[in-house]
Amino acid sequence: MNKNGRKIMKRTPEEIKEQIEMWLDEKWRIANMDDARPQDMSYYDGAIGALVLAGYEWERDEQGKHLLYVF
């Protein structure tokens, strides 16, 4: 528990990576929907940019699935 009495949930680096990949998959789908707004793609692009600044490299396959690499 932390100093506020809340239980701390610990995630492994692999769990965090998988969650981010799934989140990016979702944002990519939203940004490419027929009724997508320009800000949907801007939100996705901003997320990718933040990950690159944090030291990640990434790939997206033809189905829109993301893979992250930390170096």
C-alpha positions as CSV (number, residue, x, y, z in Angstrom):
1,M,0.0,0.0,0.0
2,N,1.1,3.5,-0.6
3,K,1.2,6.3,1.9
4,N,-2.5,7.1,1.2
5,G,-3.6,3.6,2.1
6,R,-4.3,2.6,-1.5
7,K,-3.3,-0.7,-2.9
8,I,-0.5,-0.4,-5.5
9,M,-1.0,-2.6,-8.5
10,K,2.3,-3.6,-10.1
11,R,2.5,-4.3,-13.8
12,T,5.4,-5.9,-15.5
13,P,7.2,-4.0,-18.3
14,E,5.8,-6.6,-20.8
15,E,2.2,-6.0,-19.5
16,I,2.6,-2.3,-19.9
17,K,4.0,-2.7,-23.4
18,E,1.1,-5.0,-24.4
19,Q,-1.5,-2.5,-23.0
20,I,0.1,0.4,-24.9
21,E,0.1,-1.7,-28.1
22,M,-3.6,-2.5,-27.7
23,W,-4.4,1.2,-26.9
24,L,-2.5,2.3,-30.1
25,D,-4.5,-0.4,-32.1
26,E,-7.7,1.2,-30.8
27,K,-6.7,4.7,-31.5
28,W,-5.6,3.7,-35.1
29,R,-9.0,2.1,-35.7
30,I,-10.8,5.2,-34.4
31,A,-8.6,7.6,-36.5
32,N,-9.4,5.5,-39.7
33,M,-13.2,5.2,-39.3
34,D,-15.4,6.6,-42.0
35,D,-16.6,9.3,-39.6
36,A,-13.2,10.0,-38.0
37,R,-12.5,13.6,-37.1
38,P,-9.1,15.3,-37.9
39,Q,-8.4,15.5,-34.1
40,D,-8.6,11.7,-33.9
41,M,-5.6,11.3,-36.2
42,S,-3.8,14.2,-34.3
43,Y,-4.4,12.4,-31.0
44,Y,-2.9,9.2,-32.5
45,D,0.1,11.0,-34.0
46,G,0.7,12.8,-30.7
47,A,0.7,9.4,-28.8
48,I,3.2,8.0,-31.3
49,G,5.4,11.1,-31.0
50,A,5.4,10.8,-27.3
51,L,6.5,7.2,-27.4
52,V,9.3,8.0,-29.8
53,L,10.5,10.7,-27.5
54,A,10.4,8.2,-24.6
55,G,12.8,6.0,-26.5
56,Y,10.4,3.5,-28.2
57,E,10.5,2.4,-31.8
58,W,7.4,1.0,-33.3
59,E,5.8,-0.8,-36.2
60,R,2.2,-1.1,-37.5
61,D,1.2,-4.0,-39.7
62,E,-1.3,-3.9,-42.5
63,Q,-4.1,-4.9,-40.1
64,G,-3.3,-2.0,-37.8
65,K,-1.6,-4.0,-35.1
66,H,1.2,-2.2,-33.3
67,L,4.5,-3.5,-32.0
68,L,6.7,-1.5,-29.7
69,Y,10.4,-1.9,-29.2
70,V,12.4,-0.3,-26.4
71,F,16.1,0.3,-26.9
